[in-house]
Amino acid sequence: MKHILKCHEMVKHDIVRGENCYLYDKNNKRYVDFESGIWCTVVGHNNPRINKKITEQINKVMHLGYRFTNYVADEAATSLLETVSEKDGKCIFLCSGTEAVEFGITIAKLVTGRNLLLTLSDSYLGAYGSAGMKYGNWIEIDLDRCLKCQETQCLRDCENLKDTSMDEIAAFVFEPGSRSGKVIFPPQKLIDLIVNEVRNSNGLIVANEVTTGFGRTGKWYGYNHYGIRPDIIAIGKGLGNGYPVSAVAMKNDIGKELEKSKFRYVQSHQNDPLGCAIANEVIKIIREDDLVDRSHKLGSRFIGHLGELKNRFSFIKEVRGRGLIIALEIEKSNDRFNVELIFNEMLKRGFIIGVDPRADLMRFLPALTIEESEIESMFENLDAFLEKAD
Ligand SMILES: Cc1ncc(COP(=O)(O)O)c(C=O)c1O
């Protein structure tokens, strides 16, 4: 890795091969991947159906100039819109989650003619652009305060909102259950309140489903848990199962309005047949193998199991999860015991678990195709280690 720029923490492990929820290093040591890469491989690494589709498509055509229509994109759009229950909607295929969120925000501003965006504090909306930097035109609702507060009519008292009229808000950009990887699910009452206020002032709802979409939460999308119908939905990660394709789906009236306007978006990799073929196949696999339901059922047992650990070990502070997006938070770490120690020990034992040392958090987002026996085996190892540490 001499010539790879180091711009985040790295673990020195040469992974050379993957298969479903397994990764293998150059010495053929096997790891069970509880992070799905970085929350992407919903139908597993090296999925044979996806590989077959990729081979078929690259033998036809991978990329086209954006002026040319292609039926692969059209097919993928039809199936994607079915997953968001917007059969008459419109969608565009892009490259990354960041680009999808950025695009969703841009069109929300264009359609409403407003500039201000509302979100919950500590949302992760992307790595760059106005989604990443949040410069200037964002208002954040302090979710930590809201999580403690039982009041439901307090939005008007929110410190950050007190000098703003709801009429200025273009959209509420809602990340339903990741919160920068901390796996925090905003309370229903708060979301109802915000959504009603924003809608009553003719603002839009943009759901950022980059992490919570594609069955991850035990429903197709994270917003499905809240009974809302967003106007614009940004989708990424699981859509490409590790291949960089993302999408923005929108209600029909928004698409029509954009097409009527002078809006132009021109990017080299837009509706590329290869990405679209992959996306379409991922959707088919999730449907045919009933993976959304599997995520819900496996996730419930997983969360139950972690709950049992919490009852036994006083240093486990909280267990949170929906479907197969799950977190375990420990009490304040110290030098003798912290999440990095757990991470390193589990890695030695052949399990890749997500870790956020700043939040004292372990995270589990395995492929929706993971075998239950691998979950059991991870628990046996985690249990044995925690027992020793207690
Ligand atoms: C909720 C959320 N939104 C947006 C992004 C950005 O997606 P990408 O890394 O594909 O650009 C991420 C990435 O982790 C994410 O978790």
The ligand as an ORCA input file, in Angstrom:
! r2SCAN-3c Opt
* xyz 0 1
  C     -26.376      7.455      5.244
  C     -25.319      7.648      4.189
  N     -25.507      8.564      3.230
  C     -24.599      8.762      2.243
  C     -23.434      8.038      2.200
  C     -22.448      8.276      1.110
  O     -22.405      7.182      0.233
  P     -21.093      6.871     -0.611
  O     -20.018      6.514      0.357
  O     -21.500      5.735     -1.515
  O     -20.772      8.096     -1.387
  C     -23.193      7.075      3.186
  C     -21.941      6.312      3.208
  O     -21.576      5.652      4.165
  C     -24.161      6.875      4.210
  O     -23.983      5.988      5.198
*
